[in-house]
């Protein structure tokens, strides 16, 4: 187990009326292979679904790898749908590598897009955006990113998100930049996708993903506040950082929430620079209370215990 103390919370955002607050609940790495039994350390997706229901969110953000082992439609219907499927009407999903395991070439994620339909974006893109109260939310596609790495099977390919590029100048990064430039100066901005830019936890080996640097840089240049990710099966909160891994108050605060139920990585590598909180022992979800000028956050375990919490203010995009 790894559990680090939380530092003092950032300054609370200005108060707002309850009518302007929106609640988003997020996690990734959720449903087990159909038929796999629930144990103390795996297949807890029914229990995390109960926690989501208790939090009554406006939106559920599925942060990729919603269905194991392959994201086939039959698997979604057998395991994800009876649990987290209760929130399908309010779910805005991101794709992960297991969504693309349904295709030997990692080119399509037919089961994922077949299950979620239009809510998941265009099947050949997997990225889209939406508004939630005063916040603008971008859902990005890191897909089968590690397929392009040595040992991934597509190692002859250039390191990049795959099959939808996230490199500088790609269709996805250009779309993101163009959409960000249309936002008003007072917009608060969040983005989420599957693979973390920074992480302390992956079976004893830290796994940063520099392929996401261009996306991160574009978001920071336009004043984005938050990045939500998963893939590492633990909870981790980072201080605001830039695309190169430096602490930066103008950077994005990243949460890693790979605790949706599948399993936990209980033996991560050394806690990485910028990591403020690392919990490898708990399934649970991240709750965000989004207000016009800031946010509150809580990591709530499957039993309702609050294991991390704090708040932050939105950046001044006009400065």
Secondary structure, 3 states (H helix, E strand, C coil): CCECCCCCCCCCCCCCCHHHCEEEEEECCCECCCCCCCCCCECCHHHHHHHHHHHCCCEEEECCCCECCCCCHHHHHHHHCCCHHHHHHHECCCCCHHHHCCCCCCCCCHHHHHHHHHHHCCCCCCCEEEEECCEEEEECCCECHHHHCCCCCCCCCCCCCECCCCCCCCHHHHHHHHHHCCCCCCCEEEEEEEECCCCCCCCCCCCCCHHHHHHHHHHHHCCCCEEEEECCCCEEEECCECCCCCECCCCEEEEEECCCCCECCCCCCCCCCCEEEEECCCCEEEEEEEECCEEEEEEEECCCCEEEEEEEECCCCCC
